[in-house]
Structure formats: structure tokens, C-alpha cells
């Protein structure tokens, strides 16, 4: 090593020493304390006989062809959301128009709906679009208010063999609806303050439907709101307003 290089190395070493002394032990590794010992799950009743029948399948696929609603080229963006809700009302009079229909207010409110619908009175909420089935084409997430009351119907539609098919249906009190990747996440209020229900619906190619793949009861970290707003999101889309009550 030549003298000039030796001098530069010596100066660099002195500078590093001064920097280290000024910083103390900042950046050094420190122990995080003792690690808890891993405990394997304890199996209860190991001699319990195996079940002879499957458990109740609350994630059972629910699909339904929407009658009378089509679109050029099976373009879901050309489907009128109001027409889709009207088709459901016509297909289920026991729920919407019968003598003891629980959601007769929804059917009555459809008079305020149209291409330029009165958003203050029409029960149909804004539709959102995303490829939820993985076929490279957008599907439609649609919501509408269940009246009287504060319930919200959440639906997802896609085209299958040139027919509009409802591939997901959920009716509940709703705090928020989110699209995360190819999943629909629904948040619902709980009667226990500070907690909420959160369900996730995911496309299943074998069932040709969106199945309930996750059902959680989670702490929200704050007091429960009595009438939280409904938020329907697709990417950075702004929420749509609605009310919800506890289950």
C-alpha cells in the first residue's frame, strides 16, 4: 500500500471512530426478551366418533339466472342496475310484493328509479365493476336497500353462456362493503359495542358462484355506532350512503 493511500485509510478510520463515539450504541442489535414457548393444540375428546353427515353448509352456492335482462356482447357495463333489481322483485313476490312481503317498501320505492333515478328515494345503490371471477371481464357488484328497515341487499352478477347470472346474494344490516382483489368483504354491526361481523365472499370456479370463505367476529377498537353509513368501494371509489342497524 502506498503512503498516500495509507494516510487516507488512517483518516477514514479516525472519522469512523469519531462517528461511532458520537452515536453511542444506536443501531446495534438488542434483545427483545424471552420468546414464548410454542404450545401445540390440545385435542378435546379424542375418542369422539366421526360425524356421519356433513355440517350445515352456510357457504352453499346461491345462483340465479336473471330473466329478461341482456346486454350487447354480454357487456356487463350495458346492464341497467334498476332493471336487474326489478327482475328480482318480479321473481320473488313473496319477499317484495306479496301480502306479507317483508320488503314491500323496496318495491314501492322502485317508482322513483330510472336511468336518471332519484338517488334520494330510489332504493338501488350505485353499481361497481370489477373482474371478480377471473375471466378477464368485469362483473357487477350491486346493492339496494331493503325497506322498510335498514337492511341492505348485496348482489354480484356475471354473464354465463350469454345469460346474466346472480352469483352472490347477501341480505343483512351492513356497515360497509369492500372489493379487495377478487373478493367481496361485507362488514356488519354487532349488538356488542366495539365489535363487528366481517364476511368474505370469493369466486369458486367449480361451483360457478361466490362462496362465503371467511366469517369473522372482530373488535373494531372503538364504540359501536348506532346508524353507520354504507360504504361501497371499488378501488378509490367514494362510498354510497345508507343506514344500518345491529343484527
N, C-alpha and C positions, 0 to 999 in steps of 0.2 A: 504494500500500500504506500503511495507516495505521500510526502509530508503535507501537501495541501489537503488531500483527501482525509488524512489523519486528523488534521485540525478541524475540518468540517464535522467529522464524526464526533469529536470531543465536544464541540459546541452544541451539537444536536442532543447529545447525552445530557449535558448540563441543562438545556432548555426543558427536556422531558422530565428531569428530576425536579426542577422548579415547578412545573405544571402539576406534577403528581403531589408535591407537598402542599400546593395551594388548594387542591381539590379534596384532600383528605382521602376517605375511602369511598367516595361517590362512584357508583358504577360497579363496585365489587359484588360478588355473589354473596347472598346472605341466606341463612337457613329459614325456611318457612314454618318451622316447628315440626313436631312429630306427625307422621302420616297415620291416619286411622287404619286399623287392620281390616282387610276385606272380609266380609262375612257372607257365606253362601246362603241362598234362600232356604228356609226351613219348610219342608213339605208337610202339610197337615193331612191327617187321615190317610196315610199311605195305603191302607187296606180297603179304601172306599172303592166299590165296584165301578167299572167304567159305565158311562151313560149309554143307554140303549137307543136313544134318539137324539138328533141334533138340537142344539139350543135354539131358542126363539131368534129368528134372524131379523133384527131390526134394521139391517142394512140391505134388505131384499130389494132387488131391482124393481123400479116402477117406470114403465114406459107407456106411452100412449100416442097413437097417431092423431094428429090434428086434422080434422075433416074440414074441407072447403078452403084451406089456405095453401096457396102455392106461390112460387116466385120464379121469374125468368132465369134460366140457367142455375136453378137451385141456389140463388144468391140470397143468403140469409138477411143481408142488408136491405133487400127489397120487400121483406115481410113487414106488414103493418102490425105492430105490437097490440094495438087495440083490437084488431080482427082476431088475433090469437086468443086474447082474453075472452072475447065474445064467443069464440068457438068452445072454449072450456065451459063457460056458463051454459051454453046450449047443450053440451054433452053431459052436464051434471046438474039437472034441475033440482035434485034432492038437496044440493048444497047451496044453490043460489036463487031459485025461483019458486020452489015448492011451498006448500002451506006452512011447513015448519022449517024452512031453509035457514040455517044459521047465519048465512052471509047474504041475505036478501038486500042489504044496503049496498053491497058491491054491484049487484045487478041494477039497482036503481040509479047508482052513480054513473053508470056507463052512458047515460044520456048526455052527460057533459063531455064525452070523449069524441075525438075525431082527429083528422090529420093535424088540425091546429087546435088541439084539445085544451080545455080549461084546466091547467095544471093544479089549480086550487081546489077543484071539485072532482075531476076525473080520478078514479082510484088507480089507474095504470101509471106506474112509475117509468122513468127513463130506461130504455134498453141499453145494454152494454154488449160489446162484441169482442170475442177472443177465441182462438183455437183451443178448445178445451178437450177435444177428442184426439188431437194429434194427427189429423188427416191433412193438414195444411190449409184448411178452410176455416173461416170464422164460424163460431157458434154464437147463439144469442142467450144472454142471461137477462131474465125479465122478472120484474116484481110488480105486485099490485096489492092494494090494501084490502084486508078482509073486514068488511063492515056489516053490522055495527061492531065496535070493538077496536082494539089496537093491534090486531094481528097482521102479519104480512105473508103473502104467498111468494115464494121464490121458485122460479122455474128456469130450466135450461133447455134449449131447443137446438136441433140439428137436422140436416136433411139426410135421409137414408133411403136409397133407391127412389129418389125423386119424390119422397113424401116427407113432410115436416113432422118430426117426432119429438115429443117431450121426453127427455132422457133423465130429468131430475125434477122432483117435486118436494117441497117442504113448506109446511104451514106452521107458523109459530109466532110468538112475540119475539121481535127482532130488535137488537141494538145496532148491529152493523152487519153488512155483507161485504166480503172482500174477494177479489180474484187474485190468487197467488200462484203464479205459474199456470198449471192446468188444473188447479183445484179451486173449488168454491168453499169459502170459510164463512160460517154463519155464527154470529155471536148473539146470545140471548140473555136477558137479565134473570137473576135468581132472586128468590124471596129472602135469601140470606145476604145481608149487607156486605158489600166488598167482594162478592163472588159473581161469576158469570159462567154460563154454559158456552162451550165452543165446539162446533162440529165441523168436520171437513168432508167434502164430497169429491170423489176422484173418479175419473173415467175408467171403466173396466171393459177392455176390448172383447172379452168372452161374453159378458152379459149384455153388451151393447147399451150400457147405461152408466150413469154416475152413481157410485155406491158410497154409503156412509162408511168412511175408512178410519175416522177418528172421532171420538166423543169424549170431551174433557170437561171437568168442573174446576175452574181456575180462579185464583184470587186476583182481583184487579188492582189491589193496593190502595183503594180509596172507597169512600162511601157510595152506596148504590143510588143512582138517580131514579126518580120515580117515573119520568117520561123521557128516556133518552132518545136522541134522533136516530133515524135510519141512515146509514151511510153505504151507498152502493159505489164500489170503486172499480175502475179498470185502469191500471197504471196510475197516472196522476189526475184522473178524472175527479171532479168535485162531487160531494155527496148529494143525494136527494133527500129531502126532508120527509119524515113521517114520525109517528109516535109509537111507543111500545110499552107494554106493561109487563109485570112479572108473570112467570108461568103459574 
